[in-house]
Amino acid sequence: MAIGEFALPAGGGGSTTPASTTPTISTVVNSFGVVTVTITNHASYTNPNFNATAAVGGTTTVTDSNVQHNLDISQTKLGNQLYIRDSNATAGTRTLSVKAQEFGNFVESAAVTTTYNVNYVTARYIRLKGVTSTGAATASYLGFADVRFYTGSGATGTAYPTTQVTSNTSETGIVLSSGYAYNSTYDTWKAADNNATSTWWWSLALGNAALNWWQIEFQPGTYPTPPTIKSIRIYGQNNQTTHFRILSSNTGAFAGEETDHGFFAINNNVYNTYG
C-alpha cells in the first residue's frame, strides 16, 4: 500500500458525517528546514490521512507531496509523525498547516497551524557527533568521506573546505579535528581530501562515546565572521552507527554553551545531503 493511501477496514464505505477531528500537533525544528511533526491526538483516529503544507505569505514552501508520511507499527494505517524538509529559499517565518481526514468521512478537518523558521549554522566550530537513532551518544563508529559544508541549500554555493586538504591544517583558516581516529590511515583530514571511496576518517574501535566526533573550525584570522552554512554533504563510509548530531560553538568548549542543531540519519556508500 502506498504511503498516504487509505487501508480499507471491513465494511468500509463513505458517509456524510461531520468533519473529521482536528489534529493537535507538536513540532521539533532542526536546522536546514528539517521539521518533525507529531500528531499528539493520533489515538483519536481509526484510519486517518493527514495533509500538511507550509507557506510564507502567499508562497508555498512545502506541499504535502514533499512530506514524508510513515505507516504505524501495524503497517495498516498512517502513524503519528510527519517529516518535513523545507529547502525553499524564500525568507521568512513559515506557517505550517495540518489537516486530518478519517476514512469514511468525506469532510476534512479544520486546520491546525503553527509557525517555524528555517535555521542555519553560523559558528566558529561545527562538530558532527555519533549518536543512535534516538539521539543518544554512542561509541558505535562513524566513517566520513568527502565532507563539505556549503553556503547554499542543496549542496550549492561555496564549499568548505575549499581545497583538497592534505592535513588537518593544510588549508589556511581551517582546522580539522576529531575526538579519535582509528590510525593514521583513517586520520581526521581523510574525511575532506575529496576522495569519497578510497580514503575516510574512521572511529573504529572507539571505546568512549564522548570522543566520537569530527569537527571543522573556521579560524578568526581568516574568517572574522564564520560563513553561514545552509547545507552539508557527507559520503557515508563504513558507519556502524546510523545517525549523527550537528553541534556548533563559538568557543570550542562544548561544555554546555554549544547549540544543538538536531540529529540526522546517515547512509553508507552514498552521498548524504542535509539542507
C-alpha positions in Angstrom: 0.0 0.0 0.0 1.4 3.4 -0.9 2.0 5.8 1.9 -0.9 8.2 2.1 -3.5 5.7 0.7 -6.3 4.5 2.9 -6.4 1.0 4.2 -9.9 -0.4 3.8 -11.4 -1.6 7.1 -14.1 -4.3 7.0 -17.4 -2.9 5.9 -15.8 0.4 4.9 -17.6 3.0 2.9 -18.3 6.6 2.7 -20.8 8.6 4.7 -21.6 12.3 5.1 -20.6 12.7 8.7 -19.4 15.8 10.5 -15.9 17.0 9.8 -13.1 14.8 10.9 -11.5 15.6 14.2 -9.0 18.5 14.1 -5.5 17.2 14.8 -3.4 18.5 17.7 0.4 18.7 17.0 3.8 19.3 18.4 6.9 20.1 16.4 10.6 19.6 16.6 12.5 22.0 14.4 16.1 21.2 13.4 18.5 23.2 11.3 18.2 23.2 7.5 14.4 23.2 7.5 14.0 19.7 8.9 10.8 19.5 10.9 9.2 16.6 12.7 5.5 16.9 13.3 3.8 14.6 15.9 0.1 14.2 15.8 -0.5 14.2 19.6 -4.1 13.1 19.4 -3.4 10.3 16.9 -5.3 7.8 19.1 -8.5 9.7 18.3 -8.4 8.4 14.8 -9.2 4.9 13.4 -7.8 5.2 9.9 -6.7 8.8 9.2 -4.9 10.6 6.4 -3.0 13.8 7.2 -2.3 16.7 4.9 0.5 19.2 5.7 1.6 22.3 3.9 3.8 25.3 4.8 3.8 28.8 3.4 5.4 32.2 3.8 2.7 34.7 3.0 1.3 33.6 -0.4 4.3 31.5 -1.2 4.0 27.7 -0.6 7.4 26.4 0.7 6.3 22.8 1.3 3.5 20.8 -0.4 2.0 17.6 1.1 3.7 15.6 -1.7 7.0 16.6 -0.2 6.0 15.5 3.3 7.1 12.0 4.4 4.2 10.0 5.8 5.0 6.8 7.5 2.8 3.8 8.5 2.4 2.9 12.1 3.6 -0.3 13.7 0.7 -2.3 12.4 1.6 -1.3 8.8 -2.1 -0.8 8.0 -2.6 3.0 8.7 -0.6 6.2 8.9 1.4 6.7 12.0 1.6 9.8 14.2 4.6 11.5 12.7 5.2 13.6 9.6 8.7 14.6 8.4 9.3 17.8 6.5 12.3 19.1 4.7 11.8 22.7 3.8 14.6 23.7 1.4 12.7 26.6 -0.2 14.9 29.7 -0.5 12.1 32.1 0.4 12.9 34.1 3.6 10.5 34.5 6.5 8.6 32.6 9.1 6.7 29.7 7.8 3.1 28.9 8.8 2.6 25.1 8.9 -1.0 23.8 8.4 -2.1 20.3 9.1 -5.5 18.8 8.4 -6.9 15.3 9.0 -9.5 13.2 7.2 -10.8 10.0 8.6 -11.6 7.1 6.2 -15.3 7.0 5.6 -15.7 10.7 6.3 -15.9 13.0 3.2 -15.3 16.1 5.2 -11.7 17.2 6.0 -11.0 18.6 9.4 -10.3 22.2 10.2 -6.6 23.1 10.0 -4.3 23.4 13.0 -1.5 25.8 12.4 1.9 26.6 14.0 5.0 28.5 12.8 8.6 27.7 12.4 11.8 29.3 10.9 14.4 27.7 8.7 17.6 28.0 10.7 21.2 27.6 9.5 24.6 27.2 11.2 26.9 30.2 11.7 29.7 29.3 14.2 33.4 29.1 14.5 33.3 25.3 15.4 30.9 22.8 13.8 31.0 19.3 15.3 29.4 16.1 13.9 28.9 13.6 16.8 27.9 10.0 16.5 24.5 9.2 18.1 21.9 6.4 18.0 18.6 6.6 16.2 17.1 8.1 19.3 19.8 10.8 19.6 21.8 9.2 22.4 25.6 9.4 22.4 27.2 6.2 21.2 30.7 4.7 20.7 29.5 2.8 17.6 31.9 4.0 15.0 31.5 6.7 12.3 33.1 6.8 8.9 33.1 10.1 7.0 34.4 10.6 3.5 34.3 13.8 1.4 32.6 16.1 4.0 31.7 19.5 2.7 29.9 22.5 4.3 28.0 24.7 1.8 26.8 28.3 1.8 23.8 27.4 -0.3 21.0 24.9 0.1 21.2 21.6 -1.7 25.0 21.4 -1.7 25.4 24.7 -3.7 27.4 27.8 -3.2 30.9 27.9 -1.7 32.0 24.6 -0.2 34.3 24.3 2.8 37.0 23.2 3.0 37.6 24.9 -0.4 40.6 22.7 -1.2 41.5 19.1 -1.3 43.2 19.0 2.1 46.4 17.1 2.7 46.5 17.5 6.5 44.3 18.9 9.4 45.8 22.4 8.8 46.7 22.4 5.1 44.0 25.0 4.2 44.6 28.5 5.6 41.9 29.5 8.1 40.5 26.0 8.6 41.5 23.4 11.2 40.1 19.9 11.2 40.0 17.8 14.3 38.3 14.7 15.9 38.0 13.1 19.2 39.6 9.9 18.0 40.8 8.3 14.8 41.5 4.5 14.4 45.0 5.1 13.0 46.9 7.4 10.6 45.3 5.6 7.6 42.0 6.9 8.7 43.2 10.2 10.0 40.8 13.2 10.6 41.7 15.0 7.4 40.9 12.0 5.2 37.3 13.0 5.6 37.9 16.1 3.5 40.5 15.1 0.9 38.0 15.0 -1.9 38.2 11.2 -2.2 34.8 9.6 -1.4 35.6 5.9 -1.8 39.3 5.2 -1.1 40.1 7.3 2.0 38.0 8.3 5.0 38.1 9.3 8.7 37.0 6.3 10.9 36.4 6.0 14.6 36.6 2.2 14.5 37.5 0.5 17.9 36.4 3.6 19.8 35.6 2.9 23.4 34.4 6.3 24.6 31.2 7.8 23.2 32.3 11.3 24.3 35.1 11.1 21.7 33.0 10.0 18.7 33.1 13.3 16.8 34.6 15.1 13.8 34.9 18.9 13.6 35.7 21.8 11.4 37.0 25.2 12.8 36.9 28.5 11.0 39.8 30.5 12.4 39.0 34.2 13.1 42.1 35.5 11.4 40.7 34.3 8.1 37.1 34.3 8.9 36.2 37.2 11.3 32.6 36.2 10.8 32.2 32.4 10.1 30.4 31.5 6.9 26.7 30.7 7.2 26.3 27.0 6.4 23.0 26.2 4.7 23.7 22.6 3.8 26.2 19.8 4.4 27.1 16.9 2.2 28.8 13.7 3.5 29.7 10.4 1.9 29.0 7.8 4.5 31.7 5.2 4.6 31.6 2.1 6.9 29.4 3.6 9.6 28.3 1.4 12.4 26.0 3.9 14.0 23.1 5.2 11.9 22.9 8.9 13.0 25.0 11.9 13.9 24.2 15.1 15.7 25.2 18.6 14.5 26.6 20.8 17.2 28.1 24.3 16.9 30.1 26.6 19.3 31.9 29.9 19.1 34.3 28.8 21.9 35.1 25.2 21.1 34.5 24.1 24.7 31.3 22.1 24.0 30.6 22.3 27.7 27.0 23.5 27.6 27.4 26.6 25.6 27.0 24.8 22.3 23.9 25.0 20.0 22.3 21.6 19.2 21.0 21.6 15.6 19.4 18.2 15.8 20.4 14.7 14.7 20.3 13.2 11.2 20.4 9.8 9.6 23.5 8.8 7.5 23.6 6.0 4.9 26.7 4.2 3.8 28.3 4.2 0.4 26.3 7.2 -0.9 26.3 11.0 -0.6 24.0 12.3 2.1 22.9 15.9 1.7 21.4 17.9 4.6 19.7 21.2 3.8 
